[in-house]
């Protein structure tokens, strides 16, 4: 299987106290990959490098064999889009107008949205279950509905690659599962390559084909959920003792307590 991304020896210094060191990994095409790790391990920074929002100090980020910095902004926007962790919840705009912004990379500066654009907007509203809310103000929606609206704006762009930075943050469990099912649909039915930063490790294992584990600005481990999940991972990366189970071949963990070395430190 070909790769959507290749991150080759990327280094990035964020501050005097934190930097990413020699990151090298790949993202398989048309799969779901989740980047996991403790707070401050560099997950969101890595995603921003992959979105060309940050420039590496060393190394290169490639999309399908082409260095990302050599791809024009509009061309890149047609191929890849990123949904950041925090959105402007005070934005005074109706849902349909927000979603329509996702078509702008496909229009020339003097063009209005055409019939095909409107059909794609209708489709994006439909797959995100927002058709009945399309003329509501974004401010009046629940957290889950707002997140679906931002995702609708992202997918109406018709990207091949969708980057999501902690998409379930601030959502209750039912809206989290609703959102993850949507991500699964975008991958399985529309063949989008999905890269997510997730805090919920069990959700990451359930919905991902591949996991990339980060610790202190470096890649600690990568592979399928079954290859990545073991007791050593939770002890060495998350400083907890855990028990690993499997349900229909998918691993999940139950935390048992702080690791002994962590308890001693306290």
C-alpha positions as CSV (number, residue, x, y, z in Angstrom):
1,X,0.0,0.0,0.0
2,X,1.3,3.5,-0.9
3,X,1.7,6.2,1.6
4,X,-0.1,9.6,1.9
5,X,2.6,11.1,4.1
6,X,6.3,10.5,4.7
7,X,7.9,12.4,7.6
8,X,11.6,12.2,7.1
9,X,14.0,13.1,9.9
10,X,12.0,16.2,10.9
11,X,13.2,18.4,13.7
12,X,11.4,21.4,15.1
13,X,12.3,23.5,18.1
14,X,9.1,25.0,19.7
15,X,10.7,26.7,22.7
16,X,13.8,26.5,24.9
17,X,12.2,23.7,26.9
18,X,10.6,21.6,24.1
19,X,11.5,20.4,20.7
20,X,10.7,17.5,18.3
21,X,13.7,15.4,17.5
22,X,14.3,13.5,14.3
23,X,10.8,12.3,13.6
24,X,10.5,9.7,10.9
25,X,7.3,7.8,10.2
26,X,4.8,7.3,7.4
27,X,1.0,7.5,7.1
28,X,-0.6,4.8,4.9
29,X,-2.9,5.9,2.2
30,X,-6.7,5.5,2.8
31,X,-6.2,4.3,6.3
32,X,-7.0,5.8,9.7
33,X,-3.9,6.7,11.8
34,X,-4.1,8.1,15.3
35,X,-1.2,9.9,17.0
36,X,-1.3,9.3,20.8
37,X,0.9,10.1,23.8
38,X,0.9,12.1,27.0
39,X,0.3,15.9,27.2
40,X,3.2,17.8,25.9
41,X,4.7,15.0,23.8
42,X,4.4,16.9,20.6
43,X,1.3,15.4,18.9
44,X,-0.5,18.6,17.9
45,X,2.8,20.2,16.8
46,X,3.5,17.2,14.6
47,X,0.0,17.5,13.0
48,X,0.7,21.2,12.3
49,X,3.9,20.3,10.6
50,X,2.0,17.8,8.5
51,X,-0.5,20.6,7.6
52,X,2.3,23.0,6.6
53,X,1.3,25.4,9.3
54,X,4.8,25.1,10.8
55,X,8.1,24.8,9.0
56,X,10.5,22.1,10.2
57,X,14.0,23.2,11.2
58,X,15.4,20.1,9.6
59,X,14.1,17.3,7.4
60,X,11.1,17.1,5.1
61,X,7.4,16.3,5.1
62,X,6.3,14.6,1.9
63,X,2.7,14.2,0.5
64,X,2.6,11.4,-2.0
65,X,6.3,11.8,-2.8
66,X,6.2,15.6,-3.1
67,X,7.7,17.9,-0.5
68,X,4.9,19.8,1.1
69,X,6.6,23.1,1.1
70,X,6.8,22.9,-2.7
71,X,3.0,22.5,-3.1
72,X,1.0,25.7,-3.8
73,X,-1.5,26.7,-1.1
74,X,-4.6,26.3,-3.2
75,X,-3.4,22.9,-4.6
76,X,-2.6,21.8,-1.0
77,X,-6.0,22.9,0.2
78,X,-7.6,20.7,-2.4
79,X,-5.6,17.7,-1.3
80,X,-5.5,18.1,2.5
81,X,-7.4,19.9,5.2
82,X,-7.0,20.2,8.9
83,X,-9.6,20.7,11.6
84,X,-7.9,22.4,14.6
85,X,-8.6,21.5,18.2
86,X,-10.2,24.8,19.1
87,X,-12.8,26.5,16.8
88,X,-14.4,29.9,17.1
89,X,-17.7,29.1,18.9
90,X,-18.7,32.7,18.9
91,X,-18.7,32.9,15.1
92,X,-22.0,34.5,14.0
93,X,-22.7,32.5,10.8
94,X,-25.4,30.0,9.8
95,X,-24.3,26.4,9.3
96,X,-24.7,26.3,5.5
97,X,-22.6,29.5,5.0
98,X,-19.9,28.0,7.2
99,X,-19.9,24.8,5.2
100,X,-19.8,26.7,1.9
101,X,-16.4,28.2,2.8
102,X,-14.9,24.7,2.2
103,X,-15.6,25.1,-1.5
104,X,-13.5,28.3,-1.9
105,X,-10.2,26.5,-2.8
106,X,-12.0,25.2,-5.8
107,X,-13.2,28.6,-7.1
108,X,-11.3,31.4,-8.8
109,X,-11.3,34.7,-6.9
110,X,-14.1,36.2,-9.1
111,X,-16.3,33.1,-9.2
112,X,-19.4,32.4,-7.2
113,X,-20.3,28.9,-6.0
114,X,-22.0,27.0,-8.8
115,X,-24.6,24.3,-8.9
116,X,-22.1,21.5,-8.4
117,X,-20.7,23.3,-5.4
118,X,-24.3,23.6,-3.9
119,X,-24.8,19.9,-4.5
120,X,-21.6,19.1,-2.6
121,X,-22.7,21.3,0.2
122,X,-26.0,19.5,0.4
123,X,-24.1,16.2,0.4
124,X,-21.7,17.3,3.2
125,X,-24.7,18.5,5.3
126,X,-26.4,15.2,4.7
127,X,-23.5,12.9,5.7
128,X,-22.9,14.9,8.9
129,X,-26.7,14.8,9.7
130,X,-27.0,18.6,9.6
131,X,-29.5,19.2,6.8
132,X,-32.2,20.1,9.3
133,X,-29.9,22.5,11.0
134,X,-28.4,24.2,7.9
135,X,-30.0,27.6,8.5
136,X,-29.4,27.7,12.2
137,X,-26.7,30.0,13.7
138,X,-23.6,28.1,14.7
139,X,-23.9,29.8,18.1
140,X,-27.2,28.0,18.8
141,X,-25.8,24.4,18.2
142,X,-24.6,21.9,20.8
143,X,-21.0,21.1,21.0
144,X,-21.4,17.9,19.0
145,X,-23.5,19.7,16.3
146,X,-20.9,22.4,16.0
147,X,-18.1,19.9,15.6
148,X,-20.0,18.2,12.8
149,X,-20.5,21.5,11.1
150,X,-16.7,22.2,11.1
151,X,-16.2,18.7,9.7
152,X,-18.8,19.3,7.0
153,X,-16.8,22.4,6.0
154,X,-13.7,20.3,5.9
155,X,-15.0,17.4,3.8
156,X,-16.9,19.6,1.3
157,X,-13.5,20.7,0.3
158,X,-13.2,17.1,-1.1
159,X,-9.8,16.5,0.4
160,X,-7.9,13.2,0.0
161,X,-6.4,13.7,3.5
162,X,-8.2,14.9,6.6
163,X,-6.2,15.9,9.7
164,X,-8.1,16.1,13.0
165,X,-6.6,17.6,16.2
166,X,-8.4,16.1,19.2
167,X,-11.8,16.1,17.5
168,X,-13.7,14.7,20.5
169,X,-12.5,17.3,23.0
170,X,-15.4,18.8,25.1
171,X,-17.9,16.3,23.7
172,X,-20.0,13.9,25.8
173,X,-19.6,10.2,25.1
174,X,-22.6,9.9,22.8
175,X,-21.4,12.7,20.6
176,X,-17.8,11.3,20.7
177,X,-19.1,8.0,19.3
178,X,-21.2,9.8,16.7
179,X,-18.2,11.7,15.5
180,X,-16.0,8.6,15.4
181,X,-18.6,6.8,13.4
182,X,-18.5,9.7,10.9
183,X,-14.7,9.4,10.7
184,X,-15.1,5.7,10.1
185,X,-17.6,6.4,7.3
186,X,-15.4,9.0,5.6
187,X,-12.6,6.5,5.5
188,X,-14.5,3.3,4.5
189,X,-16.9,4.9,2.1
190,X,-15.1,7.9,0.7
191,X,-11.6,6.4,1.1
192,X,-10.2,9.5,2.8
193,X,-6.9,9.2,4.6
194,X,-7.5,10.2,8.2
195,X,-4.9,11.3,10.7
196,X,-6.1,12.1,14.2
197,X,-4.6,13.2,17.5
198,X,-6.6,11.5,20.2
199,X,-6.5,11.4,24.0
200,X,-8.9,8.5,24.4
201,X,-6.6,5.5,23.8
202,X,-9.4,2.9,23.7
203,X,-11.1,5.0,20.9
204,X,-7.8,5.3,19.1
205,X,-7.4,1.5,19.2
206,X,-11.0,0.8,18.1
207,X,-11.2,3.2,15.2
208,X,-7.6,3.2,13.9
209,X,-5.7,1.0,11.5
210,X,-2.4,2.3,12.8
211,X,-1.1,4.1,15.9
212,X,1.9,6.4,16.2
213,X,3.0,6.8,19.9
214,X,4.9,9.9,20.9
215,X,6.8,10.6,24.1
216,X,8.9,13.8,24.8
217,X,9.0,14.9,21.2
218,X,10.0,11.6,19.8
219,X,8.4,8.5,18.2
220,X,8.2,5.8,20.9
221,X,6.4,3.1,18.9
222,X,4.2,2.7,15.8
223,X,2.2,-0.1,14.3
224,X,-1.3,-1.6,14.4
225,X,-3.3,-1.3,17.7
226,X,-2.6,-5.0,18.4
227,X,1.2,-4.4,18.0
228,X,1.3,-1.2,20.0
229,X,-1.0,-2.0,23.0
230,X,0.9,-3.8,25.8
231,X,1.5,-3.3,29.5
232,X,5.0,-1.8,28.8
233,X,3.5,0.9,26.7
234,X,1.3,2.1,29.5
235,X,4.0,1.9,32.1
236,X,6.8,3.5,30.0
237,X,4.8,6.2,28.2
238,X,1.8,6.9,30.4
239,X,3.3,5.9,33.8
240,X,0.4,3.6,34.7
241,X,-0.1,-0.1,35.3
242,X,-2.8,-1.4,33.0
243,X,-4.4,-4.7,32.0
244,X,-5.0,-5.4,28.3
245,X,-8.1,-7.1,26.9
246,X,-9.4,-7.9,23.4
247,X,-12.9,-7.6,22.0
248,X,-13.4,-8.9,18.5
249,X,-9.7,-8.6,17.9
250,X,-9.5,-5.0,19.1
251,X,-7.3,-4.3,22.2
252,X,-8.5,-2.1,25.0
253,X,-7.1,-1.3,28.4
254,X,-8.2,-0.8,32.0
255,X,-6.0,1.3,34.2
256,X,-5.0,-0.4,37.5
257,X,-3.1,2.5,39.1
258,X,0.0,4.6,38.9
259,X,3.2,2.7,37.9
260,X,5.4,1.9,40.9
261,X,8.1,4.4,39.9
262,X,5.5,7.1,39.6
263,X,4.1,6.3,43.1
264,X,7.6,6.4,44.5
265,X,8.1,9.9,42.9
266,X,5.1,11.1,44.8
